[in-house]
């Protein structure tokens, strides 16, 4: 089978982040590094998909890092110029060809189409692409 690298892939957000974080330059690089609690606000169309998500669960939230650069292929990890550059696929840099964020968060509250979470470093307004249950032990 031949891969079609010219194919168009379409995704649509299923919600957005509500957070007191508003500046990507001052936001923590990882959620466990001081991110405030935040809300995931889902569209009404996906309400049924939220069934089974409960307080205390760890989930993986996939976001579209809409403020990230898409033309970057190498970075100094964590912006540290003393560290040799690496390919973005060997880092957690938000700047990459497809800026998909992956966040392991804990659900603190569920209120209809709103879900309060801990350890989310995404800024206010960040589009949500998907939510999946986290499997295995937490790496925190």
N, C-alpha and C positions, 0 to 999 in steps of 0.2 A: 504494500500500500504506500502511495506517495503522499507526503504531507503537503497540504495546500497553504503555504505561508502567506499567500496573498489574500486568503479568505477574510471576509469581514465577520467579526464576532460582535454581536449586539447584546448588551446587558442593560437592564433597567433597574434603577434604585428601588428598593422596597421600603425605604425610609431614610431618616437622617439623624444625625447626632445633635443633641442639645447639651452644651457644655459651657462652663465658664472659661474654658480655654478658647482664645480667639486669635492668637498669633502663633503660627507654626514655628517661628524662631525662638519663642520662649517656652513652648510646650515641652514637657518631658519627652525624652527619646523613647522611653518604654513606660508602660502604664504603672509598673511597680516603683517607678522613680518619682513618685509624688503627684500623680494625676488625681484630680478631684473626681468625686462621683459624678456621673453623667447619666443622661437619659437617652435611650434609643427610642425613637418615635417612628412607628411603622405606618404604612399606608393601610387604609381600611381593607383594600383588596387582599391583603395577606393575613388578615386576622386569624383565619382558621389554621394557618401554618404555625402560629404561636402556641397552640394547644400542647401542653406537656412541659413547657418551659416554666420552671418554678424557682422561687427564692432559694438561694444556696447553691444552685447549679453553676458549674463553670461551663461557659460556651465560647466558641470561636466566632468572632465577628469579622466578616470581610467587608472592608470599606473601599471606596474609590477615593484615593488621595488626590483630590481635584486641584490642590494648590502645588503639587509636586511637579518637578521638571520631568519631561519624558525623553529628553535628548542626552541623558547622562548614562554612561556605561561603566565608568570607574569612579571610585570615591576613596577618600581617606576615611576608614571606619570611624564612626562617631565624630567626624569632622576634625580628628586629631592629625595635624600635619606631620607629627613625628612618626606616624605609622605609615608604612608603604601603602600606596593605592592598591585597591582590590576591585575586581569586577563586582558590579552591583548585585549579581546573583549569589555572591558569597557574603553578602551583608544584609542587614535589615533596613538599608537606606530607603526612604520613601521615593527618592528620585530614581526612576527606572522606566523602561519602555512602556510597561503597563503598571501604573502605580496602584497596585492592590495592597491595601493594608490588612494585616492579619493580627488580631488582638485577642488574647485570652483574657476574659473578664469573668467576674463573679456576679450573678444576678442578685441584687439586693431587694428588689420589689417588682411586682408585675401589676400594672393597672391598665387593663384594657389593651390598647395598642401602644402603651408606653411601658418601657422596662428600664428601671434604674440599675446601673451597673457600677462596679468598682474596677479600677485599674485600666481605664480607657484613656489613652493619650491623644485621641483624635480631636481635632478642633471643632468648634460649633459649626453646624451646617454640613459637615462631611457626609456624603451620601453612603448609605448602607447597601451592600450588595447581597449579603447572605448571612445567616446565623446557623451554626452547626454545634451539636453537643461536643464538648471536649472529652476525648477518650484517654484513659490511662492516668497515671499519677500526675499531679500538678508539678511543674518544674520551678515553682516559687520556693 
